Amino acid sequence: MTTRLAWKNIWRNKTRSLIFIGAAFFGLALAIFTINLMKGIAAQRLDDAVSIQTGHLQIQNKDFNTFREIDQYIADPAQVRALLKDQPQIVSITERMVSEAVLTTPENTSIAQLTGVKPEIEIQFSALKDYLIGGTFLEGDLPKPILVSKKTAERLKLSIRSKVIVTLKAVSGEIVGGAFRVSGIFETPNTPYDENNAIVKYSDLGELSGIRNPHEIAILVNDRMQLTRIEGFLVKNLPSDYRHYSWITLLPQLYAFNGFTEAVSMLFTIIILLGLGFGLLNTMNMIVQERTREIGMLRAIGQSKWSVFFMLVKESGFLMFIGSLTGILLGIVIVNMTSQTGVPLGSGFALLGIRATIYPVVVWPMIVMVCVLATILTAIISVFPAFRALRIRPHAALRD
């Protein structure tokens, strides 16, 4: 009885009801889209940084992460590889040699972290190949090929096949140098990475520095949720000469950025829900005020005050349910569409490592959480005007 009355009552003033439903419709659609867009930004940054820079996990000499010295390499990489080979969560492993170096041309000088990679493995591991804007990924017939960023190429006036002198500290302590040829130029969304990195062949850097072993073994896993389990395995089995680090430790600024994006999207959603809550409160207060005489009549003919109470609560629920459900469905449709086409943000966010085009990611737990928050808010807000109706005295309402 009260459910049917509540449904009819919300359409007695169609304009007011449609205004609130429209606000909930567009507000929740915007909230769902924003949450998933922010998640897409965080996922893109993490995927790029993990693939290009660190992997999900790294194994290093116990002192390398602190001092970054050329002689702090992994003494027995075969032992580490054997330890990891039976872990089903690991999808890819690559070994890298790392050294600080100075790149010099007749026009200028630049300091960079020089990373030595095995091209045939790295091209499967790293997304850097996707950001080549010229040349090849350490391929071809060039002697001692090197990959540099577009920014480094502009600073040093380099082009494909240009010569650049690389100077670094060898394992013997001497300063050594060698001539490299630019085989490719890359431009990633991560401006800080582009400013400070160059890539060469593992064998060429080993020949120049005088070492043959890697400084880091980077690992990609098929599910980040399994990192804790793999780290537990490494704690028990990794020799004491080595340490393992997750991407959270190696890229603390990225971990903080992920938390920031989640906080911003949640704050934005809460602001929208609070705005809708106050709108619903105002709407229901007007309904109670306009229908004071009607509520008094219902009470006078025998309807209990709690029937009136639940009728008003149901009216609030219908208004929020219609607006929220349609808005959330619209948001999911928009996210699914833009996950294929992408959302153009422009190049202004490159300093934060954000691509010019972002592909939103549908995050169902967040969508469910929005639904739960909207339900809780509706239940809380609807109680106030309904309690106000409980205080209406039938004889006074009819007389007034």
C-alpha atoms as a printed R data frame, in Angstrom:
    type eleno elety resid chain resno      x       y       z
1   ATOM     1    CA   MET     A     1  0.000   0.000   0.000
2   ATOM     2    CA   THR     A     2  2.639   2.532   1.054
3   ATOM     3    CA   THR     A     3  4.918   1.459  -1.793
4   ATOM     4    CA   ARG     A     4  2.231   2.150  -4.402
5   ATOM     5    CA   LEU     A     5  1.382   5.486  -2.791
6   ATOM     6    CA   ALA     A     6  5.074   6.462  -2.644
7   ATOM     7    CA   TRP     A     7  5.530   5.690  -6.355
8   ATOM     8    CA   LYS     A     8  2.464   7.762  -7.304
9   ATOM     9    CA   ASN     A     9  3.467  10.632  -5.014
10  ATOM    10    CA   ILE     A    10  6.863  11.248  -6.630
11  ATOM    11    CA   TRP     A    11  5.131  11.925  -9.964
12  ATOM    12    CA   ARG     A    12  2.615  14.373  -8.565
13  ATOM    13    CA   ASN     A    13  5.177  17.108  -9.106
14  ATOM    14    CA   LYS     A    14  6.978  15.796 -12.164
15  ATOM    15    CA   THR     A    15  9.177  18.854 -12.664
16  ATOM    16    CA   ARG     A    16 10.676  18.725  -9.183
17  ATOM    17    CA   SER     A    17 11.172  14.962  -9.299
18  ATOM    18    CA   LEU     A    18 12.752  15.057 -12.758
19  ATOM    19    CA   ILE     A    19 15.128  17.844 -11.711
20  ATOM    20    CA   PHE     A    20 16.438  15.747  -8.822
21  ATOM    21    CA   ILE     A    21 16.563  12.550 -10.894
22  ATOM    22    CA   GLY     A    22 18.467  14.431 -13.602
23  ATOM    23    CA   ALA     A    23 20.964  15.765 -11.051
24  ATOM    24    CA   ALA     A    24 21.536  12.249  -9.694
25  ATOM    25    CA   PHE     A    25 21.732  10.862 -13.235
26  ATOM    26    CA   PHE     A    26 24.464  13.227 -14.432
27  ATOM    27    CA   GLY     A    27 26.237  13.426 -11.060
28  ATOM    28    CA   LEU     A    28 26.643   9.658 -10.643
29  ATOM    29    CA   ALA     A    29 27.571   9.204 -14.320
30  ATOM    30    CA   LEU     A    30 30.311  11.822 -13.878
31  ATOM    31    CA   ALA     A    31 31.482  10.197 -10.649
32  ATOM    32    CA   ILE     A    32 31.738   6.734 -12.224
33  ATOM    33    CA   PHE     A    33 33.588   8.105 -15.235
34  ATOM    34    CA   THR     A    34 36.006  10.132 -13.070
35  ATOM    35    CA   ILE     A    35 36.806   7.202 -10.770
36  ATOM    36    CA   ASN     A    36 37.596   4.906 -13.688
37  ATOM    37    CA   LEU     A    37 39.527   7.584 -15.577
38  ATOM    38    CA   MET     A    38 41.735   8.193 -12.530
39  ATOM    39    CA   LYS     A    39 42.215   4.438 -12.213
40  ATOM    40    CA   GLY     A    40 43.212   4.329 -15.884
41  ATOM    41    CA   ILE     A    41 45.788   7.074 -15.307
42  ATOM    42    CA   ALA     A    42 47.253   5.223 -12.318
43  ATOM    43    CA   ALA     A    43 47.301   1.880 -14.190
44  ATOM    44    CA   GLN     A    44 48.988   3.451 -17.229
45  ATOM    45    CA   ARG     A    45 51.689   5.100 -15.143
46  ATOM    46    CA   LEU     A    46 52.333   1.901 -13.224
47  ATOM    47    CA   ASP     A    47 52.441  -0.324 -16.318
48  ATOM    48    CA   ASP     A    48 54.867   2.010 -18.100
49  ATOM    49    CA   ALA     A    49 57.154   2.520 -15.111
50  ATOM    50    CA   VAL     A    50 57.199  -1.167 -14.177
51  ATOM    51    CA   SER     A    51 57.856  -2.317 -17.729
52  ATOM    52    CA   ILE     A    52 60.442   0.289 -18.697
53  ATOM    53    CA   GLN     A    53 62.180   0.999 -15.399
54  ATOM    54    CA   THR     A    54 61.948  -1.505 -12.585
55  ATOM    55    CA   GLY     A    55 59.737  -4.545 -13.191
56  ATOM    56    CA   HIS     A    56 57.336  -5.590 -10.435
57  ATOM    57    CA   LEU     A    57 60.286  -6.934  -8.459
58  ATOM    58    CA   GLN     A    58 64.060  -6.551  -8.606
59  ATOM    59    CA   ILE     A    59 66.861  -8.584  -7.156
60  ATOM    60    CA   GLN     A    60 70.125  -6.729  -6.515
61  ATOM    61    CA   ASN     A    61 73.383  -6.961  -4.649
62  ATOM    62    CA   LYS     A    62 72.600  -6.115  -1.006
63  ATOM    63    CA   ASP     A    63 74.481  -2.789  -1.230
64  ATOM    64    CA   PHE     A    64 73.615  -1.650  -4.747
65  ATOM    65    CA   ASN     A    65 70.350   0.131  -3.981
66  ATOM    66    CA   THR     A    66 72.127   2.236  -1.358
67  ATOM    67    CA   PHE     A    67 75.488   3.065  -2.940
68  ATOM    68    CA   ARG     A    68 74.962   2.388  -6.694
69  ATOM    69    CA   GLU     A    69 78.620   1.459  -7.233
70  ATOM    70    CA   ILE     A    70 79.707  -0.260 -10.466
71  ATOM    71    CA   ASP     A    71 81.326  -3.165  -8.583
72  ATOM    72    CA   GLN     A    72 78.165  -4.022  -6.585
73  ATOM    73    CA   TYR     A    73 76.838  -6.538  -9.082
74  ATOM    74    CA   ILE     A    74 75.101  -9.905  -8.691
75  ATOM    75    CA   ALA     A    75 77.910 -12.409  -8.329
76  ATOM    76    CA   ASP     A    76 75.971 -15.506  -9.403
77  ATOM    77    CA   PRO     A    77 72.995 -14.612 -11.650
78  ATOM    78    CA   ALA     A    78 72.573 -18.274 -12.669
79  ATOM    79    CA   GLN     A    79 71.790 -19.145  -9.039
80  ATOM    80    CA   VAL     A    80 69.073 -16.479  -8.962
81  ATOM    81    CA   ARG     A    81 67.612 -17.602 -12.292
82  ATOM    82    CA   ALA     A    82 67.423 -21.182 -11.038
83  ATOM    83    CA   LEU     A    83 65.624 -19.983  -7.924
84  ATOM    84    CA   LEU     A    84 62.986 -18.161  -9.975
85  ATOM    85    CA   LYS     A    85 62.383 -20.606 -12.820
86  ATOM    86    CA   ASP     A    86 59.709 -22.679 -11.044
87  ATOM    87    CA   GLN     A    87 57.561 -19.734  -9.934
88  ATOM    88    CA   PRO     A    88 54.395 -19.844 -12.096
89  ATOM    89    CA   GLN     A    89 53.441 -16.228 -11.334
90  ATOM    90    CA   ILE     A    90 56.605 -14.925 -13.009
91  ATOM    91    CA   VAL     A    91 56.053 -14.219 -16.702
92  ATOM    92    CA   SER     A    92 59.322 -12.537 -17.666
93  ATOM    93    CA   ILE     A    93 62.841 -11.932 -16.317
94  ATOM    94    CA   THR     A    94 65.521  -9.639 -17.676
95  ATOM    95    CA   GLU     A    95 69.068  -8.859 -16.517
96  ATOM    96    CA   ARG     A    96 70.374  -5.315 -16.648
97  ATOM    97    CA   MET     A    97 73.699  -3.615 -16.071
98  ATOM    98    CA   VAL     A    98 73.596  -0.048 -14.741
99  ATOM    99    CA   SER     A    99 76.146   2.776 -14.605
100 ATOM   100    CA   GLU     A   100 76.204   6.523 -14.299
101 ATOM   101    CA   ALA     A   101 77.746   8.015 -17.446
102 ATOM   102    CA   VAL     A   102 78.470  11.242 -19.247
103 ATOM   103    CA   LEU     A   103 77.333  11.580 -22.870
104 ATOM   104    CA   THR     A   104 79.378  14.008 -24.921
105 ATOM   105    CA   THR     A   105 79.128  15.479 -28.423
106 ATOM   106    CA   PRO     A   106 80.930  18.498 -29.901
107 ATOM   107    CA   GLU     A   107 77.819  20.557 -29.140
108 ATOM   108    CA   ASN     A   108 77.052  19.644 -25.523
109 ATOM   109    CA   THR     A   109 77.342  17.257 -22.566
110 ATOM   110    CA   SER     A   110 74.681  15.354 -20.635
111 ATOM   111    CA   ILE     A   111 74.671  13.113 -17.560
112 ATOM   112    CA   ALA     A   112 72.561   9.950 -17.807
113 ATOM   113    CA   GLN     A   113 71.953   6.596 -16.212
114 ATOM   114    CA   LEU     A   114 73.268   4.121 -18.759
115 ATOM   115    CA   THR     A   115 71.440   0.792 -18.752
116 ATOM   116    CA   GLY     A   116 72.866  -2.238 -20.501
117 ATOM   117    CA   VAL     A   117 70.212  -4.666 -21.731
118 ATOM   118    CA   LYS     A   118 70.026  -7.856 -23.734
119 ATOM   119    CA   PRO     A   119 67.942  -6.687 -26.734
120 ATOM   120    CA   GLU     A   120 66.377 -10.047 -27.562
121 ATOM   121    CA   ILE     A   121 65.023 -10.330 -23.987
122 ATOM   122    CA   GLU     A   122 64.385  -6.657 -23.253
123 ATOM   123    CA   ILE     A   123 62.262  -6.147 -26.351
124 ATOM   124    CA   GLN     A   124 59.813  -8.709 -24.907
125 ATOM   125    CA   PHE     A   125 60.027  -7.322 -21.377
126 ATOM   126    CA   SER     A   126 59.981  -3.557 -21.859
127 ATOM   127    CA   ALA     A   127 57.412  -1.220 -23.429
128 ATOM   128    CA   LEU     A   128 60.211   1.147 -24.482
129 ATOM   129    CA   LYS     A   129 60.086  -0.208 -28.027
130 ATOM   130    CA   ASP     A   130 56.564   1.190 -28.325
131 ATOM   131    CA   TYR     A   131 57.896   4.705 -27.811
132 ATOM   132    CA   LEU     A   132 60.538   4.726 -30.526
133 ATOM   133    CA   ILE     A   133 60.033   7.753 -32.759
134 ATOM   134    CA   GLY     A   134 62.989   6.939 -34.994
135 ATOM   135    CA   GLY     A   135 65.480   4.152 -35.650
136 ATOM   136    CA   THR     A   136 65.456   0.663 -34.147
137 ATOM   137    CA   PHE     A   137 65.761  -1.000 -30.737
138 ATOM   138    CA   LEU     A   138 69.542  -1.625 -30.655
139 ATOM   139    CA   GLU     A   139 69.279  -3.493 -33.931
140 ATOM   140    CA   GLY     A   140 71.077  -3.192 -37.253
141 ATOM   141    CA   ASP     A   141 74.729  -3.086 -38.209
142 ATOM   142    CA   LEU     A   142 75.829  -0.103 -36.130
143 ATOM   143    CA   PRO     A   143 78.869  -0.657 -33.887
144 ATOM   144    CA   LYS     A   144 77.949  -0.104 -30.237
145 ATOM   145    CA   PRO     A   145 74.378   1.152 -30.738
146 ATOM   146    CA   ILE     A   146 72.716   3.419 -28.160
147 ATOM   147    CA   LEU     A   147 69.127   4.513 -27.559
148 ATOM   148    CA   VAL     A   148 68.621   8.093 -26.412
149 ATOM   149    CA   SER     A   149 65.514  10.107 -25.649
150 ATOM   150    CA   LYS     A   150 64.221  12.878 -27.848
151 ATOM   151    CA   LYS     A   151 65.169  15.406 -25.164
152 ATOM   152    CA   THR     A   152 68.739  14.083 -24.976
153 ATOM   153    CA   ALA     A   153 68.987  14.046 -28.766
154 ATOM   154    CA   GLU     A   154 67.884  17.684 -28.925
155 ATOM   155    CA   ARG     A   155 70.286  18.694 -26.156
156 ATOM   156    CA   LEU     A   156 73.259  16.933 -27.768
157 ATOM   157    CA   LYS     A   157 72.192  17.650 -31.383
158 ATOM   158    CA   LEU     A   158 71.970  13.940 -32.187
159 ATOM   159    CA   SER     A   159 70.185  12.096 -34.977
160 ATOM   160    CA   ILE     A   160 70.102   8.472 -36.129
161 ATOM   161    CA   ARG     A   161 73.665   7.147 -36.688
162 ATOM   162    CA   SER     A   162 75.210  10.161 -34.911
163 ATOM   163    CA   LYS     A   163 78.291   9.515 -32.788
164 ATOM   164    CA   VAL     A   164 78.253  10.117 -29.037
165 ATOM   165    CA   ILE     A   165 81.136   9.583 -26.614
166 ATOM   166    CA   VAL     A   166 80.187   7.723 -23.433
167 ATOM   167    CA   THR     A   167 82.421   8.206 -20.387
168 ATOM   168    CA   LEU     A   168 82.050   6.272 -17.131
169 ATOM   169    CA   LYS     A   169 83.902   4.784 -14.177
170 ATOM   170    CA   ALA     A   170 85.091   1.228 -14.805
171 ATOM   171    CA   VAL     A   171 85.191  -1.511 -12.189
172 ATOM   172    CA   SER     A   172 88.958  -0.929 -11.919
173 ATOM   173    CA   GLY     A   173 88.317   2.651 -10.774
174 ATOM   174    CA   GLU     A   174 89.614   4.209 -13.994
175 ATOM   175    CA   ILE     A   175 87.593   6.613 -16.108
176 ATOM   176    CA   VAL     A   176 87.002   5.007 -19.481
177 ATOM   177    CA   GLY     A   177 85.198   6.067 -22.625
178 ATOM   178    CA   GLY     A   178 83.936   4.735 -25.902
179 ATOM   179    CA   ALA     A   179 82.208   5.882 -29.073
180 ATOM   180    CA   PHE     A   180 78.580   4.800 -29.610
181 ATOM   181    CA   ARG     A   181 76.210   5.348 -32.513
182 ATOM   182    CA   VAL     A   182 72.581   6.353 -32.084
183 ATOM   183    CA   SER     A   183 70.405   3.476 -33.300
184 ATOM   184    CA   GLY     A   184 67.082   4.815 -32.031
185 ATOM   185    CA   ILE     A   185 65.389   7.794 -30.404
186 ATOM   186    CA   PHE     A   186 62.488   7.340 -27.955
187 ATOM   187    CA   GLU     A   187 59.932   9.619 -26.347
188 ATOM   188    CA   THR     A   188 57.957   8.211 -23.405
189 ATOM   189    CA   PRO     A   189 55.159   9.936 -21.444
190 ATOM   190    CA   ASN     A   190 57.567  10.112 -18.488
191 ATOM   191    CA   THR     A   191 59.566  13.311 -18.917
192 ATOM   192    CA   PRO     A   192 61.869  12.714 -15.900
193 ATOM   193    CA   TYR     A   193 62.795   9.282 -17.281
194 ATOM   194    CA   ASP     A   194 63.563  10.751 -20.710
195 ATOM   195    CA   GLU     A   195 65.772  13.415 -19.155
196 ATOM   196    CA   ASN     A   196 68.053  10.947 -17.395
197 ATOM   197    CA   ASN     A   197 68.291   7.633 -19.248
198 ATOM   198    CA   ALA     A   198 70.050   6.025 -22.198
199 ATOM   199    CA   ILE     A   199 70.112   2.362 -23.259
200 ATOM   200    CA   VAL     A   200 72.982   0.291 -24.687
201 ATOM   201    CA   LYS     A   201 73.701  -3.377 -25.235
202 ATOM   202    CA   TYR     A   202 74.595  -5.420 -22.171
203 ATOM   203    CA   SER     A   203 77.746  -6.734 -23.830
204 ATOM   204    CA   ASP     A   204 78.932  -3.270 -24.901
205 ATOM   205    CA   LEU     A   205 78.515  -1.780 -21.425
206 ATOM   206    CA   GLY     A   206 80.226  -4.832 -19.918
207 ATOM   207    CA   GLU     A   207 83.160  -4.455 -22.275
208 ATOM   208    CA   LEU     A   208 83.518  -0.773 -21.418
209 ATOM   209    CA   SER     A   209 83.099  -1.123 -17.649
210 ATOM   210    CA   GLY     A   210 85.022  -4.360 -17.245
211 ATOM   211    CA   ILE     A   211 82.249  -6.447 -15.662
212 ATOM   212    CA   ARG     A   212 80.128  -9.282 -16.995
213 ATOM   213    CA   ASN     A   213 77.421  -9.656 -14.357
214 ATOM   214    CA   PRO     A   214 74.150  -7.731 -13.967
215 ATOM   215    CA   HIS     A   215 73.413  -5.164 -11.295
216 ATOM   216    CA   GLU     A   216 69.717  -5.992 -11.260
217 ATOM   217    CA   ILE     A   217 67.413  -8.811 -12.278
218 ATOM   218    CA   ALA     A   218 63.978  -7.378 -13.047
219 ATOM   219    CA   ILE     A   219 60.850  -9.541 -12.804
220 ATOM   220    CA   LEU     A   220 57.351  -9.166 -14.245
221 ATOM   221    CA   VAL     A   221 54.461 -11.117 -12.702
222 ATOM   222    CA   ASN     A   222 51.051 -11.943 -14.120
223 ATOM   223    CA   ASP     A   223 49.196 -10.609 -11.074
224 ATOM   224    CA   ARG     A   224 50.406  -7.839  -8.771
225 ATOM   225    CA   MET     A   225 48.307  -9.366  -5.989
226 ATOM   226    CA   GLN     A   226 50.827 -12.246  -5.935
227 ATOM   227    CA   LEU     A   227 53.780 -10.003  -5.076
228 ATOM   228    CA   THR     A   228 53.476 -10.620  -1.353
229 ATOM   229    CA   ARG     A   229 53.599 -14.369  -1.880
230 ATOM   230    CA   ILE     A   230 56.656 -14.140  -4.151
231 ATOM   231    CA   GLU     A   231 58.402 -11.798  -1.733
232 ATOM   232    CA   GLY     A   232 57.746 -14.297   1.056
233 ATOM   233    CA   PHE     A   233 59.369 -16.990  -1.074
234 ATOM   234    CA   LEU     A   234 62.411 -14.780  -1.710
235 ATOM   235    CA   VAL     A   235 62.783 -13.924   1.972
236 ATOM   236    CA   LYS     A   236 63.120 -17.635   2.726
237 ATOM   237    CA   ASN     A   237 65.276 -18.699  -0.234
238 ATOM   238    CA   LEU     A   238 67.283 -15.717  -1.543
239 ATOM   239    CA   PRO     A   239 70.964 -15.846  -0.495
240 ATOM   240    CA   SER     A   240 71.989 -13.237   2.075
241 ATOM   241    CA   ASP     A   241 74.246 -11.451  -0.433
242 ATOM   242    CA   TYR     A   242 71.181 -10.246  -2.335
243 ATOM   243    CA   ARG     A   243 68.123  -8.156  -1.627
244 ATOM   244    CA   HIS     A   244 64.739  -8.014  -3.341
245 ATOM   245    CA   TYR     A   245 62.701  -4.838  -3.844
246 ATOM   246    CA   SER     A   246 59.153  -4.388  -5.072
247 ATOM   247    CA   TRP     A   247 58.127  -1.542  -7.337
248 ATOM   248    CA   ILE     A   248 56.627   0.143  -4.258
249 ATOM   249    CA   THR     A   249 60.114   0.482  -2.748
250 ATOM   250    CA   LEU     A   250 61.864   1.342  -6.004
251 ATOM   251    CA   LEU     A   251 59.228   3.858  -7.135
252 ATOM   252    CA   PRO     A   252 57.818   5.394  -3.932
253 ATOM   253    CA   GLN     A   253 56.636   8.489  -5.812
254 ATOM   254    CA   LEU     A   254 54.525   6.287  -8.080
255 ATOM   255    CA   TYR     A   255 53.017   4.480  -5.098
256 ATOM   256    CA   ALA     A   256 52.169   7.857  -3.584
257 ATOM   257    CA   PHE     A   257 50.651   8.976  -6.894
258 ATOM   258    CA   ASN     A   258 48.405   5.899  -6.971
259 ATOM   259    CA   GLY     A   259 47.176   6.715  -3.483
260 ATOM   260    CA   PHE     A   260 46.652  10.333  -4.495
261 ATOM   261    CA   THR     A   261 44.519   9.420  -7.516
262 ATOM   262    CA   GLU     A   262 42.350   7.122  -5.394
263 ATOM   263    CA   ALA     A   263 41.937   9.818  -2.748
264 ATOM   264    CA   VAL     A   264 41.014  12.460  -5.343
265 ATOM   265    CA   SER     A   265 38.463  10.229  -7.063
266 ATOM   266    CA   MET     A   266 36.909   9.271  -3.713
267 ATOM   267    CA   LEU     A   267 36.770  12.905  -2.567
268 ATOM   268    CA   PHE     A   268 35.133  13.905  -5.845
269 ATOM   269    CA   THR     A   269 32.554  11.126  -5.470
270 ATOM   270    CA   ILE     A   270 31.791  12.053  -1.863
271 ATOM   271    CA   ILE     A   271 31.288  15.707  -2.838
272 ATOM   272    CA   ILE     A   272 28.825  14.675  -5.558
273 ATOM   273    CA   LEU     A   273 26.960  12.334  -3.195
274 ATOM   274    CA   LEU     A   274 26.771  14.993  -0.484
275 ATOM   275    CA   GLY     A   275 25.407  17.470  -3.024
276 ATOM   276    CA   LEU     A   276 22.773  14.941  -4.042
277 ATOM   277    CA   GLY     A   277 22.031  14.227  -0.392
278 ATOM   278    CA   PHE     A   278 21.347  17.871   0.396
279 ATOM   279    CA   GLY     A   279 19.255  18.122  -2.769
280 ATOM   280    CA   LEU     A   280 17.219  15.099  -1.670
281 ATOM   281    CA   LEU     A   281 16.812  16.552   1.841
282 ATOM   282    CA   ASN     A   282 15.573  19.846   0.421
283 ATOM   283    CA   THR     A   283 13.174  18.045  -1.953
284 ATOM   284    CA   MET     A   284 11.686  15.877   0.782
285 ATOM   285    CA   ASN     A   285 11.347  18.821   3.178
286 ATOM   286    CA   MET     A   286  9.335  20.667   0.530
287 ATOM   287    CA   ILE     A   287  7.190  17.573  -0.006
288 ATOM   288    CA   VAL     A   288  6.420  17.293   3.722
289 ATOM   289    CA   GLN     A   289  5.669  21.004   3.981
290 ATOM   290    CA   GLU     A   290  3.332  20.987   0.971
291 ATOM   291    CA   ARG     A   291  1.491  17.875   2.140
292 ATOM   292    CA   THR     A   292  1.120  18.682   5.818
293 ATOM   293    CA   ARG     A   293 -2.697  18.805   5.542
294 ATOM   294    CA   GLU     A   294 -2.735  15.592   3.475
295 ATOM   295    CA   ILE     A   295 -0.548  13.789   6.000
296 ATOM   296    CA   GLY     A   296 -2.832  14.988   8.791
297 ATOM   297    CA   MET     A   297 -5.848  13.623   6.903
298 ATOM   298    CA   LEU     A   298 -4.167  10.241   6.409
299 ATOM   299    CA   ARG     A   299 -3.473  10.096  10.120
300 ATOM   300    CA   ALA     A   300 -7.052  11.166  10.931
301 ATOM   301    CA   ILE     A   301 -8.639   8.377   8.865
302 ATOM   302    CA   GLY     A   302 -6.585   5.751  10.642
303 ATOM   303    CA   GLN     A   303 -3.227   5.391   8.870
304 ATOM   304    CA   SER     A   304 -0.489   4.900  11.450
305 ATOM   305    CA   LYS     A   305  2.304   7.399  11.780
306 ATOM   306    CA   TRP     A   306  4.863   4.703  10.890
307 ATOM   307    CA   SER     A   307  3.039   3.978   7.620
308 ATOM   308    CA   VAL     A   308  3.414   7.670   6.771
309 ATOM   309    CA   PHE     A   309  7.056   7.504   7.866
310 ATOM   310    CA   PHE     A   310  7.906   4.553   5.599
311 ATOM   311    CA   MET     A   311  5.923   6.029   2.705
312 ATOM   312    CA   LEU     A   312  8.166   9.137   2.767
313 ATOM   313    CA   VAL     A   313 11.302   7.019   3.130
314 ATOM   314    CA   LYS     A   314 10.236   5.015   0.081
315 ATOM   315    CA   GLU     A   315  9.649   8.209  -1.904
316 ATOM   316    CA   SER     A   316 13.233   9.258  -1.132
317 ATOM   317    CA   GLY     A   317 14.457   5.822  -2.108
318 ATOM   318    CA   PHE     A   318 12.591   5.859  -5.428
319 ATOM   319    CA   LEU     A   319 13.991   9.281  -6.355
320 ATOM   320    CA   MET     A   320 17.595   8.325  -5.557
321 ATOM   321    CA   PHE     A   321 17.267   4.818  -6.973
322 ATOM   322    CA   ILE     A   322 16.038   5.980 -10.380
323 ATOM   323    CA   GLY     A   323 18.648   8.735 -10.690
324 ATOM   324    CA   SER     A   324 21.523   6.670  -9.313
325 ATOM   325    CA   LEU     A   325 20.819   3.494 -11.269
326 ATOM   326    CA   THR     A   326 20.481   5.263 -14.614
327 ATOM   327    CA   GLY     A   327 23.489   7.482 -13.856
328 ATOM   328    CA   ILE     A   328 25.707   4.558 -12.893
329 ATOM   329    CA   LEU     A   329 24.640   2.624 -15.999
330 ATOM   330    CA   LEU     A   330 25.433   5.660 -18.168
331 ATOM   331    CA   GLY     A   331 28.825   6.001 -16.465
332 ATOM   332    CA   ILE     A   332 29.637   2.339 -17.143
333 ATOM   333    CA   VAL     A   333 28.613   2.726 -20.812
334 ATOM   334    CA   ILE     A   334 30.823   5.820 -21.192
335 ATOM   335    CA   VAL     A   335 33.769   4.076 -19.525
336 ATOM   336    CA   ASN     A   336 33.399   1.036 -21.792
337 ATOM   337    CA   MET     A   337 33.290   3.267 -24.870
338 ATOM   338    CA   THR     A   338 36.274   5.410 -23.876
339 ATOM   339    CA   SER     A   339 38.274   2.338 -22.828
340 ATOM   340    CA   GLN     A   340 38.359   1.548 -26.556
341 ATOM   341    CA   THR     A   341 38.701   5.049 -28.016
342 ATOM   342    CA   GLY     A   342 40.722   6.681 -25.228
343 ATOM   343    CA   VAL     A   343 40.317  10.063 -23.551
344 ATOM   344    CA   PRO     A   344 42.650  12.763 -24.991
345 ATOM   345    CA   LEU     A   345 44.318  14.773 -22.218
346 ATOM   346    CA   GLY     A   346 46.986  16.470 -24.315
347 ATOM   347    CA   SER     A   347 50.708  16.556 -23.584
348 ATOM   348    CA   GLY     A   348 50.505  18.908 -20.602
349 ATOM   349    CA   PHE     A   349 50.776  16.059 -18.071
350 ATOM   350    CA   ALA     A   350 54.036  14.615 -19.406
351 ATOM   351    CA   LEU     A   351 55.972  15.872 -16.365
352 ATOM   352    CA   LEU     A   352 53.830  13.521 -14.282
353 ATOM   353    CA   GLY     A   353 54.429  10.598 -16.639
354 ATOM   354    CA   ILE     A   354 50.850  10.656 -17.945
355 ATOM   355    CA   ARG     A   355 50.182   9.815 -21.585
356 ATOM   356    CA   ALA     A   356 48.404  12.216 -23.927
357 ATOM   357    CA   THR     A   357 45.606   9.638 -24.314
358 ATOM   358    CA   ILE     A   358 44.248   7.653 -21.365
359 ATOM   359    CA   TYR     A   359 42.140   4.520 -21.514
360 ATOM   360    CA   PRO     A   360 39.810   4.263 -18.496
361 ATOM   361    CA   VAL     A   361 39.673   0.972 -16.623
362 ATOM   362    CA   VAL     A   362 36.386  -0.424 -15.296
363 ATOM   363    CA   VAL     A   363 36.883  -0.965 -11.548
364 ATOM   364    CA   TRP     A   364 33.870  -2.907 -10.302
365 ATOM   365    CA   PRO     A   365 34.710  -2.724  -6.566
366 ATOM   366    CA   MET     A   366 34.711   1.075  -6.811
367 ATOM   367    CA   ILE     A   367 31.384   1.052  -8.671
368 ATOM   368    CA   VAL     A   368 29.871  -1.219  -6.013
369 ATOM   369    CA   MET     A   369 31.223   1.095  -3.331
370 ATOM   370    CA   VAL     A   370 29.521   4.093  -4.982
371 ATOM   371    CA   CYS     A   371 26.232   2.157  -4.999
372 ATOM   372    CA   VAL     A   372 26.627   1.297  -1.316
373 ATOM   373    CA   LEU     A   373 27.482   4.903  -0.385
374 ATOM   374    CA   ALA     A   374 24.469   6.197  -2.328
375 ATOM   375    CA   THR     A   375 22.216   3.688  -0.524
376 ATOM   376    CA   ILE     A   376 23.552   4.590   2.916
377 ATOM   377    CA   LEU     A   377 23.268   8.315   2.194
378 ATOM   378    CA   THR     A   378 19.669   7.912   1.000
379 ATOM   379    CA   ALA     A   379 18.737   5.968   4.132
380 ATOM   380    CA   ILE     A   380 20.247   8.621   6.386
381 ATOM   381    CA   ILE     A   381 18.876  11.659   4.539
382 ATOM   382    CA   SER     A   382 15.331  10.295   4.144
383 ATOM   383    CA   VAL     A   383 14.945   9.776   7.874
384 ATOM   384    CA   PHE     A   384 14.992  13.510   8.745
385 ATOM   385    CA   PRO     A   385 11.965  14.698   6.749
386 ATOM   386    CA   ALA     A   386 10.161  11.452   7.598
387 ATOM   387    CA   PHE     A   387 10.658  12.097  11.332
388 ATOM   388    CA   ARG     A   388  9.408  15.607  10.765
389 ATOM   389    CA   ALA     A   389  6.188  14.069   9.393
390 ATOM   390    CA   LEU     A   390  5.870  11.945  12.551
391 ATOM   391    CA   ARG     A   391  5.499  15.114  14.626
392 ATOM   392    CA   ILE     A   392  2.513  16.354  12.604
393 ATOM   393    CA   ARG     A   393 -0.680  16.295  14.716
394 ATOM   394    CA   PRO     A   394 -3.770  15.390  12.653
395 ATOM   395    CA   HIS     A   395 -6.147  17.923  14.268
396 ATOM   396    CA   ALA     A   396 -3.648  20.779  13.987
397 ATOM   397    CA   ALA     A   397 -2.802  19.945  10.350
398 ATOM   398    CA   LEU     A   398 -6.473  19.829   9.354
399 ATOM   399    CA   ARG     A   399 -7.324  23.023  11.235
400 ATOM   400    CA   ASP     A   400 -4.372  24.959   9.714
